[in-house]
Amino acid sequence: MKISERGIGLLKSFEGLELEAYQDIAGIWTIGYGHTGDDVEPGMRISEREAEGLLRKDLRSREDAVDNLASVALNQNEFDALVSFIYNVGANAFGGSTARKRLNRGDRMGAADALTWWNKATVGGVLREVFGLTRRRAAERALFLTPTNPIIVRDVENIRENSRITPIEDSPRRGSVAESRTVQGATVAGGAGAAASTLGRDSVEELEQIETNIETGQGMTEHLPPKDGEVTVGVDENGHPVIDGETGEETGQMIEMPVDRPSKHEVHAVEAQIQFALFVLIVLSALFVIYARFDDWRNFRR
């Protein structure tokens, strides 16, 4: 991909044309449209045509750098802005920059913002903001974000009127509520919380019932069948068999079952482990919700 004439015009406007070698504010010998290198010496003079040739030659390596370092497809304006940026800061600097990392992640707005951070230079041994660099970064950012196929309005007056209308923010949104990670995380946390609550309530009720049965003796006795010669004629109001007119209680036909008193830790070990796992799931879901909200704020500005 090659830089367009529009991109070259932007670059020329900030580099300026100097036909005699000079030292920039960082002390680097420069000539033409910002050309630097070992071939630039004090007192060197060139023509405007030679300056144009040096610029075109210098641009080739910058164009190759953009092609090699950008792993996403670029439109012409994005490409031009990056070539201008690299022409100023260097390919190695762009290769390790936040702008490149964001660009290759698909975060074009974040990449454009990161371009503007490169507005300082070491002047007299002190790192300070340079107004010319601030202006250049702003122009490169604007070019980078300019669509290559803008909306065409035939009536010039309409263009002016449209630019004066009060705008409102329309930040990117997810396709549906179901796609929101906040909703997804809250659903998982709520489901885990409900499951843990239900399990805990059932466990407590079961334990209380066991304790009640132990205290009242229910479930710890068993009715024996009638002996030979005894006749079961029915059951009494408590459900005990009536043998020869007497109940099992009166004839002593009830024996104690060897039921051990259950340990709370033994009976509910599995339930406790499940509740702990659900608690961990709730915590992780809550952390996911917090991360999702931060990520939405950063990428979707909402």
N, C-alpha and C positions, 0 to 999 in steps of 0.2 A: 504494500500500500504506500502511496506517495502523498506528501503534504500538498494541500491545495494552495492556490494563489491567495486565497483568503487567509490561510494560516501563515503563509510567508509574509503577508502584509502586516499581520499582528506582530509577528516576530521582529520585523524591521522597525516597526513603530517604537518598540521598547529597546532594541539594541542600538538604534541610531546608526548613522553612517559617519565614520571617521576615516579619512584617507591618509592620515599620518598616525603612526604608532603612538600609543599613550598608555599610561598605567591606570587601571580602574581603581575604585576605592579600596580594593583588597590588595593592590600592588601588583596585579598581573598585567603584563604587556599585552595590549589588544589593538586590533586594527580592523577596518572595514565594518561589517555588521556583527561585531562581537567575536571576530575570529581570534583565537589564541593558539599558542603552540611554540615550538622551538624555532619556527621560521619567522617569528615576529621579533624584531630587534629595535632598539631605540633609534630614532631618526628615520625609520623605514617609511616610504611613501608609495601609495598605489593609486590606480585610477578607479573610477566608479564601476567600470566594467570588470576590472579585476576583483573588486570587492564582491560583485554579484557572483562571479565564478567561485570565489572562496566560500561564499555562503551556500551555494548549491552543492559544492563538494562536501562541506561539513554536514549538510542535512542528511546525506545518505546513511551515515553511521547512526544518526539519531532515529531515522525511519526504521532501520533494521532493529535498533534497540527496542522500539515500541512493539514491533512485530514479534520479537523474541520474548519479551517480558510480560506482555498482556496475553492471558490465556482465554479471554472472552472476545467475542466479535465486537468491533468498534465501528461506529459510524464515522463519517468524514470529520465532523466537528470534534468529536472525542479524540480522534487520531491527531488532528492538527494541534489541539491544545496540549496533548502529551508530548508531541515533538518539540513544541515551543518550550515546555517545561524542562525536558531533558537537555535541550540546547543550552539552558541556563544552569541547571544544577548538576548535570552529568548522568550518564546511564547507570553507573554504580549506585549513586545516591537514590535514584528512582527504584532500582532493583531491590533495595532494602527498606523502602519507604512504606509507611502505613497506607498511603494512597494506592500503591500497587496491590497490597494485600487485600484491601477492601474491594478494589476493582475486580480482582480475580475471584472474589467471593460473590460477585454480582451486586455489590452495594455501590452503585454508581454515585448516589448522592453523598454517601460517606467519603468516597474517593475524591469527589470534587471539593468537599470541605477540607480534606487533608492536604490538598494542594496548597491551600492558603497558609499552611503552617510554615512553609519555606519562604519566609520573608525577613530573615535575619542573616547578617554576615559579620565576620570578625573585622572590625575597623580599628586600627591602632591597638590591636591586642585585646579589644573588648567586643564581646558579642552583643550586637544591638540591632534593633529593627531598622530596616532601610525603606523609606517611603516609596522609592521607585519599585522595589521588589513587592511591596504590598499592593501597589497598583497593578503590577504585572500579574501577580497571582490571582487577583480579583478578575482581571480580564480573561485569563486562561480558564478560570472556573466558569465564568459566564459562557465562554465559547464551548466548553466541555458539555454544559447542560443545555445548550441550544439545540432544539430538534432539527434534523436535516430536512424534514418535510413540514414546515410550519403551515398553519391554517392560512389560506389565502382569502383576504377580504378585498374585494375590488374597489369599494368606496373608501377613499382615504379618510373622509370625515368619520366613517364608522370605526376606523382603526383608532383615531384619536379619542372618540367617545368611549370605545371599549377599554382603552387604557386608563380612563378616568373613573370608571365605575368602581364602587367600593367592593373589594373582593372578600370572600369568606374562605376559611380553611377547609380543604377537602382532602384530608390525609388518606393514604391507602388503607383499605379495610379488608378483613378476611371475607371470603365468599359467603359464609354462613356462620351462625352461632356455633354449630357443631364443630367447625374448624378451629374455634378458639381454644388455645391450649389452656387458658385460664378456666374455661368451662369444663374441659376434659379433666384437668387436675382436681377441680372442685368436686366433680362427679365421683371420681375414684376415692377421694378423701371422704366424701359423704357416705358412699357405699361401705367403705371399710369401717367407718365410725358406727353406722347402723348395725353392721354385722357384729362388731365387737360388743356393742351395747346389748344386742339380743342374746348373744352367747353368754355374756356376764349375767344377765337377768335370769336366763334359764338355769345357769349353773347355781346361782344363789337359791332359786326356788327349789331345785332338786336337792340341794344340801339341807335346806330347812325341812323338807318333807322327810328326808332320811332321819334327821335328828328327832322330828316329832314321832316317827314310827318307833324309834328306839325307846323314847321316853314312855310311850303308851303301850309298848309291847306288841304293836301290830306288825304282822309279817314275821314274827319270831316263834309262832306256835303252829302246830299242825294237828288236825283231827284224824284220829286213827279209825279204821273201818271197824264195824261191830265184830265181837268175838263169836265163836260158834255157839249157837243156841240163843243169841241175842237178836232181837228184831228191831230194825230201824223203821219207825212209824212216821217219820217226817223230820222237819227242822223247826226249831223255835224261832222266836222273833229276832234273835241275834244271828241266825244262820247256823246254829250248832245242831248236829243231828240228835234226834230224840230216840233213845234206845230203851225199849221196854218201859216207856213212860218217863224216862229220866233223860236229861240232856247230857251231852258229853262233858260239860263242866261239872255236873253233879256226880257223874260216875268216874270222874277223873280220867276220861279218855282224851286227854290233851297232853302233849309232851313238848318240852322246850327245844327249839332248833338251835344248833350251834352257829349262830350268826355273829361274826366279829363286828365290833364297832369300826366303821370305815374311817380312814385317815383323810382329812381334808386335802392334804398334799397329794396323796395317792389317787384319790377319786378324781381330782380336778387338775392333774398334771398336764394332760393333753390340752384341756380347755385353756389353761394358763398360757401354754406355749402358743396356741392359736391367737389368743388375745394379744400377746406380745408382738407376734408377727403382724397382726392388724394394726397395732399401735405404730410400729415402725413404718408400715405402709401409709398411715395417716400423716406421719411426720414428713416422709419423702414426698407425698403428694402436696403438702403445704409448701415445702421448699420449691417444688416444681411450679406451683402457682406463683410464688414470689419471683422466680426466675422468668417465667413467661410474661408477667406484667412488666418487668424491667426490659425484656427483649422487645416487647410490643412498643414500649415507650421509645426505645432507641431506634427501632426500624420503622415503626408505623406512626410515630409521633402522636400517640393517644394515651 
